[in-house]
Amino acid sequence: MGELTRRYIVMQMAAEGPFDITDPDAPFVLKPWKDPAALQALIVYREHCYPELAQELDQWIEAIAAGPKIRGGVGSRNELTAPARSERAAKAKPKAKAKGKLAKPLKKKGKRRS
């Protein structure tokens, strides 16, 4: 897997600290073996990345699908909500666009003279 060879060392922090959402180099780690939501994110990423990386991600996704079902803490919670989310999405109806005239802006009322 030549495209996936660049590696980072990610360590757990000793205590919870702030996550800087404005830092463009901050890592965000997903565990697709343990979290079904992370696997779905990986599938979507594969569909939008360059071809060589997509091929290698496809091999990884196939290995995860063929392997044992492993769940971690967050993965277990996400697994419970995935079916409900799928059912809601299937039942959701597309919103119809409103037809009709646009509302006219209200006129400012002038002061009454007595």
N, C-alpha and C positions, 0 to 999 in steps of 0.2 A: 504494500500500500504506500506507494511513493508520495502521493499527495497528502497523506495523513501523517507524515513523518515529523513534522515540526511539533515539538512537545513543550508543554509548560508544566512547571511544578506548582501545584495548588495545594496549600496546606490549610487545615482547619485552624481558625483563630482560637487562641486560648480563652478568650471571652468574647461575648457578642460585641461587635463594634459597629460603627456606622458604615453603611454601604453607600459609597459616593456615586450616585446615579449620574453625575455630570462628568465622571472620569471616563474618557473614551477607551482607555486601555485596561479598565477594570474587568477581570474575568467573571463570567457568570457560568457556573458549571451545571450541566444537565447530565443525568444518569439514565440513558435510555434502557438499560437492562433492568433497572429497578423502578422506573416511573413511566407508565403508559403515556402520560402527557409529554414527557421528554421525547419519547419515541415518535409521537405525532409531530412534534416540532422538528425533529431530525428529518422526517419524511418531507415536510413542507420545505425545509432548507434545501434538501436534495433537489427538489423540483425547481429551485431558483438559483442554483449555483452553476459554476462552469462545468463543462462535460467531464473532464478527468476526475474532478472531485466527486461529481455525482455518481460516477461508476463505482468508486471506492465506497462511498456512502451506501450505495445499493447493496454491495457485498456485506457491509456491516449490518444493515437492516435485515437482510436475509438470515445472517447468523443469529441475530437476536430473535427473530421470529421462529427459527428452527430450534433454538435452545430452550432451556428450562425457564419456567415462569418464576422470576425472582422479584420480590417487592420489598422496598424499603419503607420507612415511615411516611414520607411524603407520597411515595408511589402508591402505597396502600390507600391513603385518603383520596388521591386522584382517581384511582381505579373505581372507587365507590361512586364518584360523581360523574364519571364518563358516560354510563348508560343513560342517566337522567338528562344530561346535556344533549345527547344524541336524540332522545325522544322529543325534547323541547324543540330542537332545530327542525325535526321532521314535521312537527305539528304547526310550526310557525308559518303564518301566511304572509306573503309579500304585501307590504303596505301599498295601498292604491294612492296614486298621486291625486291631490286635491284639484278638482276642476271648478271652474267658476271665475267670477271676477275678483280681482285683487281689491282688498279693502282700501277705501279712499282715506287719505290722511285726515285727521280731525282738524277742523278750523279752530283757530284760537278765538276765544270769545273776547270781544272788546269790552271796555269798561262802560257801564251804563251811566248816562248823564241824567241828572235829575233837574 
